């Protein structure tokens, strides 16, 4: 009986192996011809200045079945069996030889320096945003890791969004400490973004939210939005209450969100 939905693999960036998640007892391979992939996971990955091993998975309509899958990025024109990343969760793949089936469904995505799609070279930073991704799967009813049960492959084409990592490190500084109520608090920080062309960190022009959490409060609130110029944040606010200050960069279509560490400033009564 075909049901909705099992997830094969774990949709997070990780180094650990993946195992098939079954919703119930294994069944014979009946109605395999009706199986389909409904989603490829994860749908986004954050990468810094070095390659990232990503744990892939697929969702299928083949509930209670042993599903084997393979995931790949765009092909490289120099070989019919070469892709710029590839992974699978079974050991005996018939076809492309560069699927690495020894890491439980995980594969290495490396945008640093760029890669080829077909015969076209794509520079590293141009790989930010949506990228094509493809998945193929089959029901392995006899658990021999081979597509020999008569059901054939089922496939899905989607996109995976790659985001450049950002970071503040320990750069945030709020001063002076302490300060009189009504006086200015100066806030400075350095925001860096991964440059996939060079594999280094660079300061960029970006939106930064200055956030504050007063003593006794649980959540931060945004009190000011500024633009980091070349990665430099330099602004001031009026001191009202003692509490923690931090900087936050919201995610964009190309960069991941990041938040600085906090800096506590005690506010003394005005004279």
C-alpha positions as CSV (number, residue, x, y, z in Angstrom):
1,X,0.0,0.0,0.0
2,X,1.4,3.4,-1.0
3,X,1.3,6.0,1.8
4,X,2.6,9.5,2.3
5,X,5.7,10.1,3.3
6,X,9.0,8.6,4.6
7,X,12.2,10.4,4.9
8,X,15.3,8.6,3.8
9,X,18.4,10.2,5.4
10,X,18.9,13.2,7.6
11,X,18.5,16.7,6.1
12,X,21.3,18.4,8.0
13,X,24.9,19.3,7.3
14,X,26.8,16.5,9.2
15,X,29.6,14.0,9.0
16,X,27.6,11.1,10.5
17,X,26.2,8.3,8.4
18,X,22.6,8.1,7.6
19,X,20.2,5.1,8.0
20,X,16.9,4.5,6.4
21,X,14.0,5.7,8.5
22,X,11.1,3.2,8.2
23,X,7.5,4.0,9.2
24,X,6.7,0.4,9.9
25,X,7.5,-3.2,9.1
26,X,9.2,-3.9,5.7
27,X,6.8,-5.0,3.0
28,X,7.2,-6.7,-0.3
29,X,7.9,-4.5,-3.4
30,X,4.4,-4.2,-4.6
31,X,3.2,-1.1,-6.5
32,X,6.8,0.0,-6.8
33,X,6.1,1.4,-10.2
34,X,3.9,4.1,-8.5
35,X,6.7,5.3,-6.2
36,X,8.0,8.8,-6.5
37,X,10.4,11.3,-4.8
38,X,8.6,14.2,-3.2
39,X,11.5,16.2,-1.9
40,X,15.3,16.4,-1.8
41,X,16.9,17.4,1.5
42,X,18.4,19.7,2.6
43,X,17.1,22.6,0.6
44,X,19.9,25.0,1.7
45,X,23.5,24.8,2.9
46,X,25.8,27.4,4.5
47,X,29.4,27.2,3.5
48,X,32.4,29.1,4.8
49,X,35.9,29.2,3.3
50,X,36.3,25.5,2.9
51,X,34.4,22.6,1.4
52,X,31.4,21.2,3.4
53,X,30.3,17.6,3.8
54,X,26.5,17.6,3.5
55,X,24.1,14.9,4.7
56,X,21.5,14.3,2.0
57,X,18.2,12.6,2.0
58,X,15.0,12.2,0.0
59,X,11.3,12.0,0.9
60,X,9.3,9.4,-1.1
61,X,5.8,8.1,-1.4
62,X,7.1,4.5,-0.8
63,X,6.1,4.1,2.9
64,X,7.3,0.9,4.6
65,X,9.8,0.2,1.8
66,X,13.6,0.0,1.8
67,X,14.5,2.9,-0.5
68,X,18.0,3.4,-1.8
69,X,18.9,6.9,-3.3
70,X,21.6,8.9,-4.9
71,X,21.9,12.7,-5.1
72,X,24.0,14.8,-7.5
73,X,24.7,18.3,-8.6
74,X,25.1,19.5,-12.1
75,X,27.2,17.4,-14.5
76,X,30.7,18.3,-15.7
77,X,31.1,18.4,-19.5
78,X,34.4,16.5,-19.5
79,X,32.7,13.3,-18.5
80,X,29.2,11.8,-18.7
81,X,29.7,10.4,-15.2
82,X,31.3,13.4,-13.4
83,X,29.3,15.8,-11.2
84,X,30.5,18.6,-9.0
85,X,29.0,16.9,-5.9
86,X,27.5,13.4,-5.5
87,X,26.4,11.1,-2.7
88,X,24.4,7.9,-2.1
89,X,23.3,5.6,0.7
90,X,24.0,2.3,-1.0
91,X,27.1,0.4,-1.8
92,X,26.6,-1.0,-5.3
93,X,25.7,1.7,-7.7
94,X,25.5,0.8,-11.3
95,X,26.5,3.7,-13.5
96,X,28.4,6.9,-12.6
97,X,31.7,6.0,-10.9
98,X,32.2,9.2,-8.9
99,X,29.3,8.7,-6.5
100,X,31.0,8.2,-3.1
101,X,28.8,5.6,-1.4
102,X,31.0,5.1,1.7
103,X,29.7,8.0,3.7
104,X,26.0,7.1,4.3
105,X,24.4,9.5,1.9
106,X,26.7,12.5,2.5
107,X,28.7,14.3,-0.1
108,X,31.2,17.1,-0.3
109,X,30.1,20.5,-1.8
110,X,33.1,22.6,-2.6
111,X,32.3,26.0,-4.2
112,X,35.7,27.4,-3.5
113,X,37.3,28.7,-6.7
114,X,34.3,27.7,-8.8
115,X,33.3,24.6,-10.8
116,X,32.1,23.5,-14.2
117,X,28.5,23.0,-15.2
118,X,28.6,21.3,-18.4
119,X,31.4,23.0,-20.3
120,X,30.8,26.4,-18.6
121,X,33.0,27.5,-15.7
122,X,31.1,29.1,-12.8
123,X,33.2,31.2,-10.4
124,X,32.8,30.5,-6.7
125,X,30.7,33.4,-5.6
126,X,28.4,32.9,-8.6
127,X,27.3,29.6,-7.0
128,X,25.5,31.5,-4.3
129,X,21.7,31.0,-4.4
130,X,19.8,28.2,-6.1
131,X,21.7,25.4,-7.8
132,X,20.3,22.4,-9.7
133,X,20.2,19.1,-7.8
134,X,18.9,15.7,-8.9
135,X,17.9,12.6,-7.0
136,X,17.3,9.0,-8.2
137,X,16.0,6.2,-6.1
138,X,14.7,2.6,-6.2
139,X,12.9,0.2,-3.8
140,X,15.4,-2.5,-2.7
141,X,12.9,-5.1,-1.6
142,X,15.4,-7.9,-1.4
143,X,18.0,-5.6,0.4
144,X,20.9,-6.4,-1.9
145,X,21.6,-2.7,-2.7
146,X,20.9,-3.3,-6.4
147,X,18.1,-2.1,-8.6
148,X,17.1,-5.6,-9.6
149,X,13.6,-5.9,-8.1
150,X,11.7,-4.9,-11.3
151,X,10.4,-1.5,-10.1
152,X,12.9,0.7,-11.9
153,X,14.2,4.1,-10.9
154,X,12.2,7.1,-9.9
155,X,13.7,10.6,-10.1
156,X,13.2,14.3,-9.1
157,X,14.9,17.5,-10.2
158,X,15.0,20.4,-7.7
159,X,17.3,23.2,-6.5
160,X,19.5,23.5,-3.4
161,X,20.3,27.0,-2.1
162,X,24.0,27.7,-1.2
163,X,24.7,30.6,1.1
164,X,28.0,32.2,2.0
165,X,28.7,32.1,5.7
166,X,29.1,35.4,7.6
167,X,30.6,36.1,11.0
168,X,31.3,38.8,13.5
169,X,33.7,36.7,15.7
170,X,34.5,38.5,18.9
171,X,34.7,41.9,17.3
172,X,31.7,43.6,19.0
173,X,32.6,46.3,21.4
174,X,30.2,48.6,23.3
175,X,31.7,51.6,25.2
176,X,32.2,53.3,27.5
177,X,31.5,50.9,30.4
178,X,29.8,52.1,32.6
179,X,27.9,55.1,31.1
180,X,25.6,57.7,32.4
181,X,21.9,57.6,31.4
182,X,21.3,59.9,28.4
183,X,24.9,59.7,27.2
184,X,26.0,57.9,24.0
185,X,27.1,54.3,23.8
186,X,29.4,53.7,20.9
187,X,29.1,50.3,19.2
188,X,31.7,48.8,16.8
189,X,32.0,45.5,15.1
190,X,33.5,43.8,12.0
191,X,31.3,41.7,9.7
192,X,33.0,39.2,7.4
193,X,31.6,37.1,4.6
194,X,33.2,34.0,3.0
195,X,34.6,34.8,-0.4
196,X,34.3,31.6,-2.5
197,X,36.4,33.0,-5.3
198,X,39.5,33.1,-3.0
199,X,38.6,30.9,-0.1
200,X,39.2,33.8,2.3
201,X,37.1,36.1,4.6
202,X,36.3,39.6,3.4
203,X,34.4,42.7,4.8
204,X,31.4,43.7,2.8
205,X,28.6,46.3,2.7
206,X,25.7,44.7,4.4
207,X,22.7,45.4,6.7
208,X,23.3,45.0,10.4
209,X,20.8,45.2,13.2
210,X,21.9,46.6,16.5
211,X,20.0,44.6,19.2
212,X,19.6,45.1,23.0
213,X,18.4,43.0,25.9
214,X,17.8,44.9,29.1
215,X,18.6,43.4,32.5
216,X,15.6,41.2,33.5
217,X,14.4,40.6,29.9
218,X,14.7,37.3,28.0
219,X,14.7,38.5,24.4
220,X,16.7,40.9,22.3
221,X,15.0,43.6,20.3
222,X,16.3,45.6,17.4
223,X,16.8,49.2,18.3
224,X,18.7,50.4,15.2
225,X,19.5,49.2,11.6
226,X,22.7,50.4,10.0
227,X,24.9,49.5,7.0
228,X,28.3,48.0,7.5
229,X,30.7,49.6,5.1
230,X,33.4,47.3,4.0
231,X,32.4,45.1,6.9
232,X,32.9,47.9,9.5
233,X,30.0,48.7,11.9
234,X,30.4,52.1,13.7
235,X,27.4,53.6,15.3
236,X,26.0,55.0,18.6
237,X,22.8,54.8,20.7
238,X,21.5,56.7,23.7
239,X,22.0,54.9,27.0
240,X,18.8,54.3,28.8
241,X,19.0,51.0,30.7
242,X,21.7,48.5,31.7
243,X,21.9,45.4,29.5
244,X,23.5,43.5,26.7
245,X,24.2,44.8,23.2
246,X,24.9,42.7,20.1
247,X,24.9,43.0,16.3
248,X,22.9,40.8,14.0
249,X,23.2,40.3,10.2
250,X,19.9,39.0,8.7
251,X,20.1,36.4,5.9
252,X,20.0,37.5,2.3
253,X,19.6,35.7,-1.0
254,X,23.4,35.2,-1.0
255,X,24.6,35.2,2.7
256,X,23.6,33.4,5.8
257,X,22.5,35.2,9.0
258,X,25.0,35.7,11.8
259,X,25.0,37.2,15.3
260,X,27.9,38.6,17.3
261,X,28.7,37.9,20.9
262,X,27.1,40.3,23.5
263,X,28.7,43.1,25.4
264,X,27.2,44.3,28.7
265,X,27.0,48.0,29.5
266,X,25.9,49.2,33.0
267,X,23.9,52.5,32.8
268,X,24.3,54.8,35.9
269,X,21.7,57.4,36.8
270,X,22.0,60.8,35.1
271,X,23.6,63.5,37.2
